[in-house]
Amino acid sequence: MNIRLIAAAAALAAFSGAAQAEGASKGESLFNANCAACHGAQAAGTDKGPPLVHRIYEPNHHGDMAFLLAVRNGARAHHWPFGDMPPVEGVADADVALIVTYVRGLQREAGIY
């Protein structure tokens, strides 16, 4: 495992309590700028990409690191008929951590986990 991957994992695990609330707010802005075009407002999905507020993306099936790797490397279509997800250029690992915090909050609100 390389140092960058370890640092990214640490960033994903770093949020708790008040930091999560602040992270979710920043994550929402980052999500809207980088993800919503395909994954929809509040991660509800569009005709271009799947909803992330869905049990398929709960943490025991798609952990936080899966989101980071999808942003970095893209993701092969395997649950939905939308086609492969391309890598998302220009989104820092720390920003992905904030986006994940936002998405996980939406999932909790929806009773996914």
N, C-alpha and C positions, 0 to 999 in steps of 0.2 A: 504494500500500500504506500503510495507516495505521500510526501509531506503536504502537498496541496489538498489532497483528498482528506487527510486527517484534519487539517485546519477547517475544511468545509464542514466536516461532520461535527466538529466542535462548535462552529457557528450555528449549525442547525439545532444543537442541543442547548445553546446558551440562554434561551429565553425562558423566564419564569415570572409569575406574578405581574407586577406593574409593567415590567419590561415587555411582557407579552402583549398587553393592551396597547402600548406605544408601538411595538413592532407590528401589530395587526393593522394599525392605522397607516403606518408607512407602507406596509405590505399591500394594503388595498390600493394605494396610489401606484405602486410599482406594478401590481397585477393589472390594473386598468391600462397602464401605459404599454405593457409588454405581453399580456396574456389574453385580455378580454376580447380582442378581435376574433380569436378562435374559440376560446373557452367560455365566452359570454360574461355578461354582467353578473356579479356575485357567483362566478364560476358555474353558472347554470347550463352552459353549453350553447352551441350554435350549430348551424348546418356545416360549419368548417371544423369543429372540434368537439370532443365530448365534455359533458359536465364533470367537474372535479368534485362537486358535492354529490357524491354517489358512493354507495357501499364498496364498489370496486376499488376506490381510492382511499379506503380507510387505512390507518397506519399498519395494521397487521398484514395487509395485502400489498400495498404500495407504501413502503416506509418513506420517511422524509428524504433519504438519500436518493430514492428513485426519481423524485422531482428534480433534484440537482443534476443527476446524470442525464435526465431527459433534456433539460435546458442546455447542458454542455454538449451532448452528443446527438441529440435527437432521439426519437423512440420509434421503434418498429410497431406498426399497427398490430394489436393483438387482442383487443377487447371490442373494438368498435370499427365500423366500416368507413372511417374518415380518411384513411390513408396514413402514411408515416408522418410523424412530427419532425420537422427539420430542427436543427440546433437553433437556439435563440442567441444571436450575437449581441455582445455588449452588455450582458446582464451579469454583474459580479456575483460571486458565491454568497457574499453577505446579503445582497439583494434577494437572491433566491431564498435564503433563510427567512427573510421578512415576508416574502410572498407565501411561503409554506405556513408561516405563523397565521397569516390571514386566512388561507384556505382551510387550515385545521380548525380555526375558530368557526368558520361557516359550517364545516362538517359537524362540529359539536352542537351548534345551534339547531341543526337539522336532525339531530339524534342519530347520526351515523355511528358515532362511538362516544 
